[in-house]
Amino acid sequence: MKRKLLLSILAVLPAALMPLVAHSQIKPEKPPAVITGPVYKYRGYIGWGYTSINQVSQSRSGLQGIDASFTRDWGKYFGITAQGGHYAWSVTASNSAIGSPTVDHILVGPELHAALYGPTSIFFHGLLGAVHTGGVTISPSVSFAGGIGIGMDYSLTPRVALRLYGDNIGSDFTVTPYQSGYSPHIRWNAHAGFGLVYKF
């Protein structure tokens, strides 16, 4: 009798513990990803800009003006940027260039960007487009242009950031303003900007 009772108890114990063992082997569901904030796909920038004017003879000063750009982001690290500017005011009074030169440019290209540290992010871009030089006799007045640049954004709020960046833009103009025809000489102009970025 005692032996039968002992066997019954031994048979009941595994049956009672089996559901607990099976339950402990079930993999818990992965918690859903936590969204820390809104994701913005567009960035607009406007600010002060500078460009040197190495294509203009007798120029000892660069020009300052207005810079603007628009970027469409695809994913976390890649975007396409359209950048333009108008520069018509000499940085210093020592500019002795013939006439009153102005520079306009419009450039488009890919951008790589990433968070750097805290509210700071960095970006690199490669741009192609055109540069127009006005106010002086130069040929061609509009030249194919392209270059590369690097910049940094510092977020003030989730939507607004400060931007500082620089480019080196190459364009093809004649050696002197009065030389006719086209020139194989590429003039490289330093270009920089500082302003505000708005994300939306």
VORO-204392 format. One record per residue (C-alpha): residue number from 1; y, z, x; chain. Coordinates in Angstrom, 3 decimals. Example, Ala and Ser with C-alpha at 12.3 -4.5 7.8 and 13.67 -1.06 7.14 Angstrom:
BEGIN
ATOM zalo       yy       zz       xx gulum
ATOM    1   -4.500    7.800   12.300     A
ATOM    2   -1.060    7.140   13.670     A
***
This chain:
BEGIN
ATOM zalo       yy       zz       xx gulum
ATOM    1    0.000    0.000    0.000     A
ATOM    2    2.364    0.966    2.800     A
ATOM    3    1.451   -2.225    4.661     A
ATOM    4    2.260   -4.391    1.615     A
ATOM    5    5.586   -2.616    1.168     A
ATOM    6    6.474   -3.155    4.821     A
ATOM    7    5.597   -6.872    4.605     A
ATOM    8    7.697   -7.243    1.469     A
ATOM    9   10.706   -5.654    3.186     A
ATOM   10   10.256   -7.935    6.238     A
ATOM   11   10.105  -10.983    3.950     A
ATOM   12   13.220   -9.995    1.985     A
ATOM   13   15.418   -9.343    5.068     A
ATOM   14   15.411  -12.970    6.438     A
ATOM   15   16.027  -14.332    2.947     A
ATOM   16   19.029  -12.033    2.548     A
ATOM   17   20.469  -12.790    6.011     A
ATOM   18   19.950  -16.598    5.882     A
ATOM   19   23.104  -17.379    3.812     A
ATOM   20   25.245  -15.314    6.239     A
ATOM   21   23.888  -17.195    9.264     A
ATOM   22   24.364  -20.575    7.576     A
ATOM   23   27.918  -19.685    6.533     A
ATOM   24   28.868  -18.628   10.064     A
ATOM   25   27.764  -22.033   11.404     A
ATOM   26   30.140  -24.037    9.163     A
ATOM   27   33.062  -25.394   11.231     A
ATOM   28   36.370  -24.167    9.793     A
ATOM   29   38.774  -26.820    8.585     A
ATOM   30   41.595  -27.775   10.974     A
ATOM   31   44.932  -26.542    9.648     A
ATOM   32   47.396  -29.313    8.762     A
ATOM   33   49.995  -30.249   11.391     A
ATOM   34   53.214  -28.366   11.014     A
ATOM   35   56.293  -30.614   10.736     A
ATOM   36   59.063  -28.917   12.698     A
ATOM   37   61.888  -31.102   11.401     A
ATOM   38   62.897  -34.515   10.069     A
ATOM   39   62.077  -37.630   12.074     A
ATOM   40   65.053  -39.953   12.562     A
ATOM   41   64.415  -43.668   13.182     A
ATOM   42   67.976  -44.827   13.860     A
ATOM   43   70.675  -43.815   16.364     A
ATOM   44   74.260  -44.984   16.385     A
ATOM   45   76.548  -44.388   19.373     A
ATOM   46   80.305  -44.806   19.908     A
ATOM   47   82.481  -43.676   22.784     A
ATOM   48   84.629  -44.424   25.803     A
ATOM   49   83.405  -47.121   28.181     A
ATOM   50   84.154  -48.443   31.659     A
ATOM   51   83.315  -51.695   33.440     A
ATOM   52   84.214  -53.073   36.845     A
ATOM   53   85.474  -56.700   36.899     A
ATOM   54   84.176  -58.176   40.138     A
ATOM   55   84.309  -61.668   38.636     A
ATOM   56   88.140  -61.525   38.568     A
ATOM   57   89.872  -62.180   41.904     A
ATOM   58   92.478  -59.752   43.246     A
ATOM   59   91.275  -57.017   40.884     A
ATOM   60   91.240  -53.550   42.440     A
ATOM   61   90.663  -51.590   39.238     A
ATOM   62   88.100  -51.655   36.495     A
ATOM   63   88.747  -51.722   32.782     A
ATOM   64   88.210  -49.056   30.140     A
ATOM   65   87.640  -49.524   26.444     A
ATOM   66   85.312  -48.846   23.521     A
ATOM   67   81.511  -48.755   23.720     A
ATOM   68   79.062  -48.842   20.822     A
ATOM   69   75.313  -49.220   20.382     A
ATOM   70   72.617  -49.105   17.727     A
ATOM   71   68.980  -48.186   18.369     A
ATOM   72   65.929  -48.549   16.122     A
ATOM   73   63.060  -46.293   17.205     A
ATOM   74   59.383  -47.213   16.896     A
ATOM   75   57.224  -44.217   17.641     A
ATOM   76   58.038  -41.319   19.931     A
ATOM   77   58.976  -43.180   23.116     A
ATOM   78   60.016  -46.775   22.301     A
ATOM   79   63.037  -48.402   20.669     A
ATOM   80   65.165  -51.554   20.560     A
ATOM   81   68.866  -51.232   21.429     A
ATOM   82   71.853  -53.486   20.713     A
ATOM   83   74.875  -52.552   22.841     A
ATOM   84   78.429  -53.901   22.823     A
ATOM   85   81.851  -53.107   24.145     A
ATOM   86   85.472  -54.206   24.458     A
ATOM   87   87.426  -53.350   27.630     A
ATOM   88   91.106  -54.215   27.872     A
ATOM   89   92.941  -51.347   29.584     A
ATOM   90   93.147  -50.862   33.352     A
ATOM   91   91.820  -47.592   34.700     A
ATOM   92   94.651  -47.358   37.268     A
ATOM   93   98.072  -48.962   37.676     A
ATOM   94   96.967  -50.566   40.976     A
ATOM   95   95.226  -53.464   39.231     A
ATOM   96   96.917  -56.583   40.638     A
ATOM   97   94.648  -59.152   39.002     A
ATOM   98   96.243  -62.402   37.911     A
ATOM   99   96.874  -62.227   34.171     A
ATOM  100   95.653  -59.427   31.921     A
ATOM  101   91.841  -59.564   32.038     A
ATOM  102   89.670  -58.319   29.223     A
ATOM  103   85.892  -58.057   29.027     A
ATOM  104   83.614  -58.127   25.976     A
ATOM  105   79.876  -57.879   26.065     A
ATOM  106   76.905  -57.838   23.709     A
ATOM  107   73.446  -56.982   25.065     A
ATOM  108   70.045  -56.341   23.466     A
ATOM  109   66.787  -55.012   24.856     A
ATOM  110   63.952  -52.470   24.864     A
ATOM  111   64.458  -48.761   25.436     A
ATOM  112   62.094  -46.024   26.625     A
ATOM  113   63.096  -42.451   25.826     A
ATOM  114   61.571  -38.972   26.077     A
ATOM  115   62.473  -35.312   25.779     A
ATOM  116   63.457  -33.852   29.131     A
ATOM  117   64.152  -30.131   28.698     A
ATOM  118   65.262  -28.189   25.644     A
ATOM  119   67.979  -30.183   23.808     A
ATOM  120   68.185  -32.758   26.633     A
ATOM  121   66.497  -36.165   26.501     A
ATOM  122   66.555  -39.154   28.844     A
ATOM  123   66.339  -42.910   28.244     A
ATOM  124   65.968  -46.132   30.203     A
ATOM  125   66.792  -49.614   28.932     A
ATOM  126   66.709  -53.230   30.043     A
ATOM  127   69.308  -55.484   28.412     A
ATOM  128   70.009  -59.228   28.090     A
ATOM  129   72.948  -60.945   26.420     A
ATOM  130   76.387  -62.337   27.191     A
ATOM  131   79.664  -61.240   28.794     A
ATOM  132   83.039  -62.772   27.903     A
ATOM  133   86.003  -62.545   30.288     A
ATOM  134   89.407  -63.247   28.733     A
ATOM  135   93.048  -63.106   29.764     A
ATOM  136   92.452  -65.103   32.971     A
ATOM  137   91.442  -68.665   33.830     A
ATOM  138   87.762  -68.367   34.630     A
ATOM  139   84.715  -70.581   34.183     A
ATOM  140   82.621  -70.117   32.202     A
ATOM  141   84.538  -67.754   29.970     A
ATOM  142   81.218  -66.593   28.495     A
ATOM  143   78.321  -65.953   30.869     A
ATOM  144   74.672  -65.056   30.399     A
ATOM  145   74.209  -61.439   31.508     A
ATOM  146   71.558  -58.805   31.961     A
ATOM  147   70.822  -55.526   33.658     A
ATOM  148   69.210  -52.118   33.534     A
ATOM  149   70.528  -48.654   32.779     A
ATOM  150   69.733  -44.977   32.439     A
ATOM  151   71.269  -42.306   30.232     A
ATOM  152   70.998  -38.775   28.922     A
ATOM  153   71.528  -37.245   25.459     A
ATOM  154   72.300  -33.588   24.789     A
ATOM  155   71.666  -32.550   21.174     A
ATOM  156   74.388  -30.453   19.557     A
ATOM  157   72.684  -30.421   16.145     A
ATOM  158   69.519  -32.140   14.849     A
ATOM  159   71.675  -35.187   14.000     A
ATOM  160   74.505  -35.192   16.592     A
ATOM  161   74.277  -35.492   20.384     A
ATOM  162   76.500  -36.109   23.397     A
ATOM  163   75.619  -39.150   25.521     A
ATOM  164   76.353  -40.083   29.142     A
ATOM  165   74.896  -43.299   30.574     A
ATOM  166   75.354  -45.994   33.195     A
ATOM  167   74.284  -49.630   33.632     A
ATOM  168   74.435  -52.301   36.316     A
ATOM  169   75.152  -55.614   34.572     A
ATOM  170   74.858  -58.963   36.363     A
ATOM  171   76.655  -62.115   35.173     A
ATOM  172   77.309  -65.613   36.551     A
ATOM  173   80.979  -66.611   37.027     A
ATOM  174   82.831  -68.870   39.436     A
ATOM  175   83.939  -67.558   42.841     A
ATOM  176   87.667  -67.813   41.972     A
ATOM  177   89.386  -68.040   38.578     A
ATOM  178   90.564  -71.606   39.270     A
ATOM  179   87.325  -73.115   40.538     A
ATOM  180   85.970  -75.704   38.134     A
ATOM  181   82.360  -75.866   37.092     A
ATOM  182   79.666  -73.243   37.165     A
ATOM  183   78.780  -70.946   40.059     A
ATOM  184   75.425  -69.742   41.351     A
ATOM  185   77.045  -66.470   42.414     A
ATOM  186   75.984  -63.443   40.369     A
ATOM  187   78.603  -60.733   40.041     A
ATOM  188   77.267  -57.234   39.436     A
ATOM  189   79.483  -54.885   37.461     A
ATOM  190   79.021  -51.138   37.172     A
ATOM  191   79.220  -50.057   33.555     A
ATOM  192   79.302  -46.559   32.082     A
ATOM  193   79.937  -44.768   28.792     A
ATOM  194   80.418  -41.313   27.301     A
ATOM  195   80.481  -40.464   23.601     A
ATOM  196   78.712  -39.249   20.478     A
ATOM  197   75.319  -40.176   19.028     A
ATOM  198   74.489  -39.850   15.328     A
ATOM  199   70.830  -39.894   14.237     A
ATOM  200   69.718  -40.937   10.760     A
***
